[in-house]
């Protein structure tokens, strides 16, 4: 692959993404537009996250890519192959060993550190999109801090279902200013955004937006006083492989025995727990 | 020899680190000392120019030699100079007049509430940056409190506070000292002067 530039991109593309990233870090939760290059994977498959990763990566980095908690799913493997193939850096499955972590739909269970950067892939960066289809209008709603639409959306869910029904991507308020889509992470992961030790960068390739949550930044999941924010209930469940509790689980079903059982969604966390037990 | 790919990348990650954790001082010395350019200017300032500038953005340099340096940087990066009111990046070198910074921060562009990212970034060369307890920093990126000290007219804090009064509007300021230390202050940081 040495016919490619280091980290695939030309330096001009990196520079443009870097400038957008710097403004994003200075404006927590605000979506900075960027040019979003054509990538060798399709838009909607993590090109935003990939572009951030490529603009950040250096020779001394160690990369981890996860998709829905797994290091070995197709999306994660393809992205890893592209980055490793054009940089020659090391990859790792262990969260603690990675300097750069690109993820889709999860924040790892192991607590991240100040020297790590988490890159999240975002399909729809605009938390107000469901309420307002026009980008011209949503930009102005953010400018005015006019968020009644998103509150109404949550209120309507409570009226219809008796509780907030956001499966993932539950909107958050960042630094008391911008309502932000945290990417489709489960509500379970929302509290990890608040005062995270690691810098979190979010990239939406198709929608051409970059935004950020710096370390130690206040991130509050939107909720009402009488309907407080709740994460998915994981209590009284245990991983059938490593015995972990209080983490995010996949529910599996055995059709022969009609048995329901649970397994850590974060595969790396599960493996590490099993290694430390044995 | 300076490597435009890898040394720029290393310096960029240091800038990201300093900006995401205001008060964190990173040294750009290992990268910038490799720069061999025939222009009389702090090499870390030049490094940031090479990292940030190209045809898509504009800049301004405040210095006794601003014309000479600007021409040189234009030839290297193809970025064009623009008036203080319109420039995306404003580099204030140490040999500029003391009041130049104040003119720059008062006059530079601020973006608007719809596009607050369209504000200027100021890059200031100072004599010395340390973590002594002169300035108390609070805000995103800071666990409790961080400290920084600059050998720079203390008034800058007030000028900055006036410019950044209406968050999310505001400007970012990066400081570089003679020893190539980097300190970056995003608009979200609140600064108070320790008495």
Interface residues (C-beta under 8 A of the other chain):
Chain A: X5 X6 X7 X11 X12 X14 X15 X16 X18 X19 X20 X21 X22 X23 X24 X25 X26 X27 X28 X30 X32 X33 X55 X56 X57 X58 X59 X114 X117 X139 X140 X142 X143 X144 X175 X177 X178 X199 X212 X214 X215 X216 X217 X218
Chain B: X4 X5 X6 X8 X9 X10 X12 X13 X15 X16 X19 X20 X21 X51 X52 X54 X56 X57 X112 X113 X114 X115 X116 X117 X121 X140 X141 X142 X143 X167 X168 X170 X172 X186 X187 X188
